[in-house]
């Protein structure tokens, strides 16, 4: 598994004008998030009593949002 590398300002600037790069960046972010969720879920019951359950819910919401962005034709958010 690769380590997480934060998105830089240069990455964001490129993503604004390069749709293919934007899709790649979104996909990588989703894969990283899903890997983290898998680890959190496997952490056991003690995670649920701490902030783990809340983190997992927030992660799921973010994963859905990323998936929506990836599926949209221009890779941009649809206002709901």
C-alpha positions as CSV (number, residue, x, y, z in Angstrom):
1,X,0.0,0.0,0.0
2,X,1.3,3.5,-0.8
3,X,1.5,6.2,1.8
4,X,-0.8,9.1,1.6
5,X,0.6,12.2,-0.1
6,X,-1.4,15.3,0.5
7,X,-2.8,17.2,-2.5
8,X,-0.7,20.3,-3.2
9,X,-1.8,23.7,-4.4
10,X,-0.1,22.8,-7.8
11,X,-2.3,19.6,-8.0
12,X,-5.4,21.7,-7.3
13,X,-4.5,24.2,-10.0
14,X,-3.8,21.5,-12.5
15,X,-7.0,19.7,-11.6
16,X,-9.0,22.9,-12.4
17,X,-7.9,22.9,-16.0
18,X,-7.1,19.3,-16.7
19,X,-10.2,17.0,-16.5
20,X,-8.2,13.8,-16.9
21,X,-5.9,14.8,-14.0
22,X,-9.0,15.8,-11.9
23,X,-10.5,12.4,-12.4
24,X,-7.2,10.7,-11.5
25,X,-6.9,12.8,-8.4
26,X,-10.5,12.1,-7.3
27,X,-10.0,8.4,-7.9
28,X,-6.8,8.2,-5.9
29,X,-8.4,10.1,-3.1
30,X,-11.4,7.7,-3.1
31,X,-9.1,4.7,-3.0
32,X,-7.1,6.2,-0.1
33,X,-10.3,6.9,1.8
34,X,-11.7,3.4,1.2
35,X,-8.4,1.9,2.5
36,X,-8.6,4.0,5.6
37,X,-12.2,3.1,6.2
38,X,-11.3,-0.6,5.8
39,X,-8.7,-0.2,8.5
40,X,-11.0,1.7,10.8
41,X,-13.7,-0.9,10.4
42,X,-11.3,-3.7,11.2
43,X,-10.1,-1.9,14.3
44,X,-12.7,-3.7,16.4
45,X,-15.4,-2.8,18.8
46,X,-13.4,-0.4,20.9
47,X,-13.4,1.9,17.8
48,X,-17.2,2.1,17.9
49,X,-17.2,3.4,21.5
50,X,-14.6,6.1,20.7
51,X,-14.9,8.5,17.8
52,X,-14.4,5.7,15.3
53,X,-18.1,5.2,14.5
54,X,-18.5,8.9,13.8
55,X,-15.4,8.9,11.7
56,X,-16.6,6.0,9.7
57,X,-20.0,7.7,9.0
58,X,-18.2,10.9,7.9
59,X,-15.9,8.8,5.7
60,X,-18.9,7.1,4.1
61,X,-20.5,10.4,3.3
62,X,-17.2,11.7,1.8
63,X,-16.8,8.5,-0.2
64,X,-20.3,8.9,-1.7
65,X,-19.5,12.6,-2.5
66,X,-16.2,11.6,-4.2
67,X,-17.9,8.9,-6.2
68,X,-20.5,11.4,-7.4
69,X,-17.7,13.7,-8.5
70,X,-16.0,10.9,-10.3
71,X,-19.2,9.9,-12.1
72,X,-20.1,13.4,-13.2
73,X,-19.1,14.2,-16.8
74,X,-17.0,17.2,-15.9
75,X,-15.8,16.0,-12.5
76,X,-17.5,18.9,-10.7
77,X,-20.0,18.9,-7.9
78,X,-23.7,19.0,-8.6
79,X,-25.6,21.2,-6.2
80,X,-28.2,19.2,-4.3
